[in-house]
Amino acid sequence: MTGEADAIVVGSGPNGLAAAVTLAGAGLRVLVLEGSDTIGGGCRTEQLTVPGVWHDVCSAAHPLAVASPFFRRFNLAARGVQFAHPPIVAAHPLDGGRAAVVTRSVRQTAAGLGRDSAAYQRLLGPLATGDAVADVVLSALRRPPRPSRALAAFALRGLLPATATARSLHTDAGRALIAGAAAHAMLPLSTPPTGGIGLLLLTLAHTVGWPVVAGGSARITDAMADAVTASGGSVETGRWVRSLAELPPARVVLLDVAPRAFLAMAGDRLPDGYARALRRFRYGAGACKVDFALSEPVPWSNLDARCAGTLHLGGRLEEIAAAEAQVAAGRHPDSPYVLVVQPAVADPGRVHAGVHPLWAYTHVPAGSPVDVADRVQAQIERFAPGFADLVLARVTRTAAAEQAHNPNYVGGDIGTGAQTIRQVVARPAARWNPYRTPLRGVYLCSAATPPGPGVHGRCGELAALAALREVFGIRTPPDISPDRLPGTAAGDGSL
């Protein structure tokens, strides 16, 4: 790009790049600045264990990317990004070789829950009838949605804690499904809205699935960056921005950063009230991630679990609730909740020279420097005896290291902010326009703004649309399709 930029985006995660794509679609000259040596934020793919084996660094399964209105308009498929669906969406192993299994079909999933079959269909059937729930959840939550049966059903249960939602189910398997999905919230299961988060993820499992990206999650952000540069924009890596004063002139600046980073970058320029609100912003528990290189696929005792893309480990609801409560109390559970993705089940190309990648993480107290890889491995071994014998290499990133690697993950919080009810609707501060800051032309577009965490790009898109309206007078959402922003084939990258 030659000459001054119309807009500068700081941070190249999915939200920063979604903002850049939206601004570029409106014909603006966009400059994206990234502190790391590679783009992607939480949507990177790297060789972490052994050469030739590619691991997703943070995000691995992508229901929100498939459901996202932004990515539907951007058209990832036309840009060479392929979603790979496993035969079974998710599994929740239980002791004794049992497992609760989630498929794309509500009826089929319910049939595997025995006497909870009818209750599960009553719970999920009304929700899994289209895109209504996802479209509202992935909005700025500032306008009344169009009424629908699915939204009415979700509204009745969405604010409940997972322990309350699970009361309609009576078997260990049925209640475990709720617990495993709800624990993605990184909150105690006795607090709202963990029930709603669990129901949302199960709804997505039945409507769009939980696919991985063929070749790795980085294909998504590579395609977005390609579209920006093809439009005449520029993406610069290895350029940390520590102060707004360091930025070159531009009419708007969009920041894909956590509130804590924005406070540091703005210095004393922010009004006291807004600065206090950002300081009060709550971050959640940390994540300790463990990547494994295996000589063979995981030998799950339950055969269905071997076909699942995602697995929730931790046993019964009561066990998972106890583990998440211990994390909230500042302790490291001996028997933690563990989230596992086995990407090669859906994407066999991830296997290199007979080596299989395995993605896993667990929750730990915020900022924890403790390596809990042994506990994660023990939890996998519990449901897959012999697993330890297959481990060729493993690499751990503690919660403290997560923050060092990505400053948006304060304390290792990969969601950039606790998913409390208040912070679902008022992120990062109680303002009608959560993206516009008190500084003229400066907008926040990270997961600390609505609709929150996940690879969906909506925080960036909605912030960019606000900037286009308020600064440039552009009120019509721009065309971001491949016809307008062609980019290059995602398959031409380095993976």
C-alpha positions as CSV (number, residue, x, y, z in Angstrom):
1,M,0.0,0.0,0.0
2,T,1.3,3.4,-0.9
3,G,0.4,6.6,0.8
4,E,-1.5,7.1,4.1
5,A,-4.0,4.6,5.3
6,D,-7.7,5.6,5.8
7,A,-7.9,3.0,8.6
8,I,-5.5,1.2,10.9
9,V,-6.3,-2.1,12.6
10,V,-4.1,-3.2,15.5
11,G,-4.2,-6.9,15.8
12,S,-4.6,-9.6,13.2
13,G,-6.9,-12.1,15.0
14,P,-10.1,-13.1,13.3
15,N,-11.8,-9.9,14.7
16,G,-9.1,-7.6,13.6
17,L,-9.0,-9.1,10.2
18,A,-12.8,-9.1,9.9
19,A,-12.7,-5.3,10.7
20,A,-10.0,-4.9,8.0
21,V,-12.0,-6.9,5.4
22,T,-15.2,-4.9,6.1
23,L,-13.3,-1.6,5.8
24,A,-11.6,-2.7,2.6
25,G,-14.9,-3.8,1.2
26,A,-16.0,-0.2,1.5
27,G,-13.0,0.9,-0.6
28,L,-10.8,2.2,2.2
29,R,-7.1,1.8,2.3
30,V,-6.4,-0.4,5.4
31,L,-3.2,-1.1,7.3
32,V,-3.1,-4.0,9.7
33,L,-0.4,-4.1,12.4
34,E,0.4,-7.3,14.2
35,G,3.0,-7.6,17.0
36,S,3.7,-11.3,16.4
37,D,5.8,-12.7,13.5
38,T,2.7,-14.4,12.1
39,I,-0.9,-13.3,11.7
40,G,-3.9,-15.0,13.2
41,G,-4.2,-14.3,16.9
42,G,-6.0,-17.4,18.3
43,C,-6.5,-18.8,14.8
44,R,-3.0,-20.0,14.1
45,T,-1.6,-23.3,13.0
46,E,2.0,-24.2,13.8
47,Q,4.4,-27.2,14.1
48,L,4.5,-27.4,17.9
49,T,5.6,-31.0,18.7
50,V,7.5,-32.7,15.8
51,P,8.5,-31.4,12.4
52,G,5.8,-31.9,9.8
53,V,2.9,-32.2,12.3
54,W,0.7,-29.1,12.3
55,H,-1.3,-28.2,15.5
56,D,-4.0,-25.5,15.9
57,V,-2.5,-23.1,18.4
58,C,-5.8,-22.1,20.1
59,S,-9.1,-22.5,18.2
60,A,-9.6,-25.9,16.6
61,A,-13.3,-26.7,16.1
62,H,-15.3,-24.0,14.4
63,P,-19.1,-24.1,14.8
64,L,-19.3,-20.3,15.2
65,A,-17.3,-19.8,12.0
66,V,-19.8,-21.9,10.0
67,A,-22.8,-20.1,11.7
68,S,-21.3,-16.6,11.4
69,P,-23.2,-14.1,9.2
70,F,-19.9,-12.5,8.5
71,F,-18.2,-15.6,7.2
72,R,-21.3,-16.5,5.2
73,R,-21.0,-13.2,3.4
74,F,-17.2,-13.5,3.1
75,N,-17.7,-17.0,1.6
76,L,-14.8,-19.1,2.9
77,A,-15.6,-22.0,0.6
78,A,-15.1,-19.9,-2.5
79,R,-11.7,-18.8,-1.1
80,G,-10.5,-22.4,-0.7
81,V,-11.2,-22.9,3.0
82,Q,-12.8,-26.2,3.6
83,F,-14.5,-27.3,6.8
84,A,-14.1,-31.0,7.6
85,H,-16.8,-32.7,9.6
86,P,-16.1,-35.7,11.7
87,P,-18.5,-38.7,11.6
88,I,-19.6,-37.9,15.2
89,V,-19.7,-34.3,16.3
90,A,-18.7,-34.8,19.9
91,A,-18.5,-37.5,22.6
92,H,-18.5,-37.4,26.4
93,P,-16.8,-40.6,27.7
94,L,-17.9,-42.0,31.0
95,D,-16.4,-44.7,33.1
96,G,-17.0,-48.3,32.2
97,G,-16.6,-47.7,28.4
98,R,-19.8,-45.8,28.1
99,A,-20.2,-42.4,26.3
100,A,-22.8,-39.8,25.5
101,V,-22.6,-39.1,21.8
102,V,-23.7,-36.0,19.9
103,T,-24.5,-36.3,16.2
104,R,-26.0,-33.8,13.8
105,S,-29.4,-35.3,14.4
106,V,-31.3,-34.4,17.6
107,R,-33.4,-37.5,17.3
108,Q,-30.3,-39.8,16.9
109,T,-28.5,-38.1,19.8
110,A,-31.5,-38.5,22.0
111,A,-31.9,-42.2,21.1
112,G,-28.5,-42.8,22.7
113,L,-29.6,-41.4,26.0
114,G,-32.0,-44.1,27.0
115,R,-34.7,-42.8,29.3
116,D,-33.5,-39.2,28.7
117,S,-34.4,-39.5,25.0
118,A,-37.7,-37.6,25.2
119,A,-36.4,-35.0,27.6
120,Y,-33.4,-34.2,25.3
121,Q,-35.7,-33.9,22.3
122,R,-37.9,-31.4,24.3
123,L,-34.8,-29.5,25.3
124,L,-32.9,-29.3,22.0
125,G,-35.5,-30.0,19.4
126,P,-37.1,-26.5,19.5
127,L,-33.7,-24.8,19.4
128,A,-32.2,-26.7,16.4
129,T,-34.6,-25.5,13.8
130,G,-32.5,-23.0,11.9
131,D,-30.2,-20.1,12.3
132,A,-32.3,-17.9,14.6
133,V,-30.5,-18.6,17.8
134,A,-27.0,-18.3,16.3
135,D,-27.9,-15.1,14.5
136,V,-29.1,-13.4,17.7
137,V,-26.2,-14.6,19.8
138,L,-23.8,-13.4,17.1
139,S,-25.3,-9.9,17.1
140,A,-24.6,-6.7,19.0
141,L,-27.7,-7.5,21.2
142,R,-28.9,-3.9,20.8
143,R,-32.1,-4.5,18.8
144,P,-35.1,-6.8,19.5
145,P,-34.8,-9.9,17.4
146,R,-37.5,-11.2,15.1
147,P,-39.6,-13.6,17.2
148,S,-39.4,-17.3,16.5
149,R,-40.1,-20.5,18.3
150,A,-36.4,-21.3,18.7
151,L,-35.7,-17.9,20.3
152,A,-38.6,-18.2,22.6
153,A,-37.3,-21.6,23.8
154,F,-33.8,-20.3,24.2
155,A,-35.0,-17.2,26.1
156,L,-36.6,-19.5,28.7
157,R,-33.4,-21.3,29.5
158,G,-30.5,-19.2,28.2
159,L,-30.0,-17.3,31.5
160,L,-29.9,-20.4,33.7
161,P,-26.9,-22.1,35.2
162,A,-26.0,-25.5,33.7
163,T,-26.8,-27.3,36.9
164,A,-30.4,-26.0,36.6
165,T,-30.6,-26.8,32.9
166,A,-29.5,-30.4,33.6
167,R,-32.3,-31.0,36.0
168,S,-34.6,-31.9,33.2
169,L,-32.3,-34.9,32.5
170,H,-31.8,-37.8,34.8
171,T,-29.1,-40.1,33.3
172,D,-25.4,-39.6,33.8
173,A,-25.1,-39.5,30.0
174,G,-27.7,-36.8,29.5
175,R,-26.5,-34.6,32.3
176,A,-22.9,-35.1,31.2
177,L,-23.7,-33.7,27.7
178,I,-25.0,-30.5,29.3
179,A,-22.0,-30.2,31.6
180,G,-19.4,-30.9,28.9
181,A,-20.8,-28.2,26.6
182,A,-21.5,-25.7,29.4
183,A,-17.9,-26.0,30.7
184,H,-16.7,-24.2,27.6
185,A,-17.9,-21.1,29.4
186,M,-14.9,-21.3,31.9
187,L,-17.2,-20.5,34.8
188,P,-18.6,-22.6,37.7
189,L,-21.5,-24.6,36.4
190,S,-23.7,-23.3,39.2
191,T,-23.6,-19.7,37.7
192,P,-25.6,-18.3,34.9
193,P,-25.5,-18.2,31.9
194,T,-23.5,-21.5,31.7
195,G,-26.7,-23.4,30.8
196,G,-27.4,-21.1,27.9
197,I,-23.8,-21.4,26.6
198,G,-24.1,-25.2,26.8
199,L,-27.4,-25.1,24.9
200,L,-26.0,-22.8,22.3
201,L,-23.1,-25.1,21.6
202,L,-25.3,-28.2,21.4
203,T,-27.7,-26.3,19.1
204,L,-24.8,-25.5,16.9
205,A,-23.7,-29.2,17.0
206,H,-27.1,-30.1,15.5
207,T,-27.5,-27.3,13.0
208,V,-24.0,-26.6,11.6
209,G,-21.7,-29.2,13.4
210,W,-18.3,-28.6,15.0
211,P,-16.0,-29.0,12.1
212,V,-12.2,-28.5,11.9
213,V,-10.6,-26.6,9.0
214,A,-8.9,-28.9,6.5
215,G,-5.2,-28.1,6.8
216,G,-5.5,-26.1,10.0
217,S,-7.4,-23.1,11.5
218,A,-4.8,-20.7,10.0
219,R,-6.5,-21.2,6.6
220,I,-9.3,-18.9,7.8
221,T,-7.1,-15.9,8.8
222,D,-4.8,-16.5,5.8
223,A,-7.8,-16.1,3.5
224,M,-8.9,-12.9,5.3
225,A,-5.4,-11.3,5.1
226,D,-5.2,-12.3,1.4
227,A,-8.5,-10.4,0.8
228,V,-7.2,-7.3,2.5
229,T,-3.9,-7.2,0.6
230,A,-5.7,-8.0,-2.7
231,S,-7.8,-4.9,-2.2
232,G,-4.6,-2.7,-1.9
233,G,-4.3,-2.9,1.9
234,S,-1.2,-4.0,3.9
235,V,-0.5,-6.4,6.8
236,E,2.7,-5.8,8.8
237,T,3.9,-8.3,11.3
238,G,6.5,-8.0,14.1
239,R,5.2,-4.5,14.9
240,W,4.0,-4.2,18.5
241,V,1.9,-1.1,19.2
242,R,2.4,0.1,22.8
243,S,1.0,3.6,22.5
244,L,-1.6,5.2,20.2
245,A,1.0,7.9,19.7
246,E,3.1,5.4,17.7
247,L,0.5,5.0,15.0
248,P,0.7,6.8,11.7
249,P,-2.1,9.2,10.7
250,A,-5.5,7.6,9.8
251,R,-9.1,8.7,10.1
252,V,-10.0,5.6,12.2
253,V,-8.2,3.2,14.4
254,L,-9.7,-0.2,15.3
255,L,-8.1,-2.1,18.2
256,D,-8.3,-5.9,18.4
257,V,-6.9,-5.8,21.9
258,A,-8.0,-6.5,25.5
259,P,-9.3,-3.6,27.6
260,R,-6.1,-3.8,29.7
261,A,-4.0,-3.2,26.6
262,F,-6.1,-0.4,25.5
263,L,-5.7,1.3,28.8
264,A,-1.9,1.1,28.5
265,M,-2.0,2.3,24.8
266,A,-4.2,5.3,25.6
267,G,-2.3,6.4,28.6
268,D,-4.1,9.3,30.3
269,R,-6.2,10.2,27.3
270,L,-9.3,8.3,28.4
271,P,-12.0,10.0,30.6
272,D,-11.9,8.8,34.2
273,G,-15.3,7.0,34.1
274,Y,-14.5,5.0,31.0
275,A,-11.1,4.1,32.3
276,R,-12.6,2.9,35.6
277,A,-15.0,0.7,33.6
278,L,-12.2,-0.9,31.7
279,R,-10.3,-1.5,34.9
280,R,-13.3,-3.2,36.4
281,F,-13.7,-5.5,33.3
282,R,-13.4,-9.1,34.6
283,Y,-11.2,-11.7,33.0
284,G,-12.0,-15.4,33.4
285,A,-10.1,-18.5,34.3
286,G,-6.9,-19.4,32.5
287,A,-6.3,-22.2,30.0
288,C,-3.4,-24.6,30.1
289,K,-3.0,-26.2,26.6
290,V,-1.3,-29.5,25.9
291,D,-0.5,-30.6,22.3
292,F,0.4,-34.3,21.7
293,A,2.1,-36.1,18.9
294,L,0.9,-39.7,18.9
295,S,2.1,-42.9,17.1
296,E,-1.5,-44.0,16.7
297,P,-5.1,-42.7,17.1
298,V,-6.3,-42.4,20.7
299,P,-7.6,-45.9,21.9
300,W,-10.8,-44.7,23.5
301,S,-12.6,-47.5,25.4
302,N,-15.8,-46.4,23.7
303,L,-15.7,-47.1,20.0
304,D,-18.0,-44.1,19.1
305,A,-15.5,-41.8,20.8
306,R,-12.9,-42.8,18.3
307,C,-15.0,-41.2,15.5
308,A,-15.7,-38.0,17.4
309,G,-14.0,-34.7,16.5
310,T,-14.4,-33.2,19.9
311,L,-14.5,-34.9,23.3
312,H,-15.3,-33.6,26.8
313,L,-13.5,-35.4,29.6
314,G,-14.2,-35.3,33.3
315,G,-16.9,-37.8,33.9
316,R,-20.3,-37.1,35.4
317,L,-21.8,-33.6,35.8
318,E,-21.0,-33.6,39.5
319,E,-17.3,-34.2,38.8
320,I,-17.1,-31.5,36.2
321,A,-19.0,-29.0,38.3
322,A,-16.6,-29.8,41.2
323,A,-13.5,-29.3,39.0
324,E,-14.7,-26.0,37.6
325,A,-15.6,-24.8,41.1
326,Q,-12.1,-25.6,42.3
327,V,-10.6,-23.5,39.4
328,A,-12.8,-20.6,40.4
329,A,-11.6,-20.9,43.9
330,G,-8.0,-20.7,42.8
331,R,-7.1,-24.4,42.9
332,H,-5.8,-26.9,40.3
333,P,-8.2,-29.9,40.2
334,D,-6.5,-33.3,40.4
335,S,-9.2,-34.6,38.0
336,P,-9.9,-31.6,35.7
337,Y,-12.3,-31.0,32.9
338,V,-10.4,-31.5,29.7
339,L,-11.5,-30.5,26.2
340,V,-10.0,-32.6,23.4
341,V,-10.0,-32.3,19.6
342,Q,-8.7,-35.1,17.4
343,P,-8.5,-33.2,14.1
344,A,-7.3,-36.2,12.0
345,V,-10.7,-37.9,12.5
346,A,-12.2,-35.4,10.1
347,D,-9.0,-34.3,8.3
348,P,-6.7,-37.3,7.7
349,G,-4.2,-35.0,6.0
350,R,-3.2,-33.8,9.5
351,V,-1.4,-37.2,9.9
352,H,2.3,-36.8,8.9
353,A,4.6,-39.8,8.6
354,G,2.2,-41.8,10.8
355,V,2.2,-39.2,13.5
356,H,-1.2,-38.0,14.7
357,P,-1.8,-34.6,16.4
358,L,-4.0,-34.3,19.4
359,W,-5.2,-30.9,20.8
360,A,-6.2,-30.6,24.5
361,Y,-6.7,-28.0,27.1
362,T,-8.0,-27.6,30.7
363,H,-9.0,-24.7,32.9
364,V,-6.7,-23.4,35.7
365,P,-6.7,-20.4,37.9
366,A,-6.0,-17.1,36.1
367,G,-2.3,-16.4,35.6
368,S,-1.2,-19.9,36.7
369,P,2.3,-20.9,35.8
370,V,1.6,-24.5,36.7
371,D,2.1,-27.2,34.0
372,V,-0.8,-29.6,34.5
373,A,0.0,-31.8,31.4
374,D,0.3,-34.9,33.6
375,R,-3.2,-34.3,34.9
376,V,-4.5,-33.8,31.4
377,Q,-2.8,-37.0,30.2
378,A,-4.1,-38.9,33.2
379,Q,-7.7,-37.8,32.4
380,I,-7.3,-39.0,28.8
381,E,-5.8,-42.3,30.0
382,R,-8.8,-42.8,32.3
383,F,-11.0,-43.1,29.2
384,A,-8.4,-44.4,26.8
385,P,-6.2,-47.0,28.6
386,G,-2.8,-47.3,26.9
387,F,-2.8,-43.7,25.7
388,A,0.5,-42.9,27.5
389,D,2.3,-45.5,25.4
390,L,1.4,-43.7,22.2
391,V,2.8,-40.3,23.2
392,L,5.8,-39.4,21.0
393,A,6.0,-35.8,22.2
394,R,3.9,-33.3,24.1
395,V,4.2,-29.5,24.4
396,T,2.5,-27.5,27.2
397,R,1.6,-23.8,27.2
398,T,0.6,-22.7,30.7
399,A,-1.9,-20.0,31.4
400,A,0.9,-17.6,32.2
401,A,2.6,-18.5,28.9
402,E,-0.7,-18.0,27.0
403,Q,-0.7,-14.4,28.1
404,A,3.0,-14.0,27.2
405,H,2.2,-15.4,23.8
406,N,-1.0,-13.4,23.2
407,P,-1.5,-10.3,25.4
408,N,-5.3,-10.4,24.7
409,Y,-5.4,-13.6,26.8
410,V,-5.0,-11.8,30.2
411,G,-4.1,-14.4,32.8
412,G,-4.5,-17.1,30.1
413,D,-8.2,-16.2,29.6
414,I,-8.6,-17.3,25.9
415,G,-12.1,-15.7,25.9
416,T,-10.8,-12.1,26.6
417,G,-13.3,-11.6,29.4
418,A,-15.5,-13.6,31.7
419,Q,-18.8,-14.7,30.2
420,T,-21.0,-13.4,33.1
421,I,-24.5,-12.2,32.3
422,R,-23.4,-8.6,32.8
423,Q,-20.4,-9.0,30.5
424,V,-22.5,-10.7,27.8
425,V,-24.5,-7.6,27.3
426,A,-22.1,-4.9,28.5
427,R,-18.7,-5.6,27.1
428,P,-16.3,-4.0,27.9
429,A,-18.4,-1.1,29.5
430,A,-22.1,-0.2,29.8
431,R,-22.4,1.8,26.6
432,W,-25.1,1.7,23.8
433,N,-22.3,1.6,21.2
434,P,-19.7,-0.8,22.8
435,Y,-17.2,-0.4,20.0
436,R,-16.8,3.4,19.9
437,T,-14.5,4.7,22.6
438,P,-14.4,8.2,24.0
439,L,-11.3,8.9,21.8
440,R,-12.3,10.4,18.4
441,G,-12.1,7.8,15.6
442,V,-10.8,5.0,18.0
443,Y,-12.9,1.8,18.2
444,L,-12.5,-1.5,20.1
445,C,-13.1,-4.7,18.0
446,S,-11.7,-7.5,20.1
447,A,-13.6,-10.4,21.8
448,A,-14.0,-8.0,24.8
449,T,-16.9,-6.5,22.7
450,P,-20.1,-8.1,21.7
451,P,-20.8,-10.8,20.8
452,G,-17.7,-12.1,22.7
453,P,-15.3,-15.0,22.1
454,G,-15.1,-17.4,19.3
455,V,-13.9,-17.4,15.7
456,H,-16.9,-15.6,14.1
457,G,-15.4,-12.2,13.1
458,R,-18.5,-10.4,14.3
459,C,-16.8,-8.2,16.9
460,G,-14.6,-6.8,14.1
461,E,-17.3,-6.5,11.5
462,L,-19.7,-4.7,13.8
463,A,-17.0,-2.3,15.0
464,A,-16.0,-1.6,11.4
465,L,-19.6,-0.9,10.4
466,A,-19.9,1.5,13.3
467,A,-16.8,3.3,12.1
468,L,-18.0,3.4,8.5
469,R,-21.3,5.0,9.7
470,E,-19.9,7.5,12.1
471,V,-16.7,8.6,10.5
472,F,-17.2,8.0,6.8
473,G,-21.0,8.4,6.5
474,I,-21.3,4.9,4.9
475,R,-24.5,3.3,6.1
476,T,-24.8,0.4,3.6
477,P,-22.8,-2.7,4.7
478,P,-20.1,-3.2,2.1
479,D,-19.8,-6.2,-0.3
480,I,-17.1,-8.5,1.1
481,S,-17.8,-11.4,-1.2
482,P,-15.0,-12.9,-3.4
483,D,-16.4,-10.8,-6.3
484,R,-15.5,-7.6,-4.4
485,L,-12.5,-8.8,-2.5
486,P,-11.0,-11.7,-4.4
487,G,-7.9,-12.6,-2.4
488,T,-6.0,-15.8,-3.3
489,A,-6.6,-19.5,-2.7
490,A,-6.2,-20.4,0.9
491,G,-4.5,-23.7,-0.2
492,D,-1.5,-21.7,-1.4
493,G,-0.3,-21.1,2.2
494,S,2.5,-22.7,4.1
495,L,0.7,-25.6,5.7
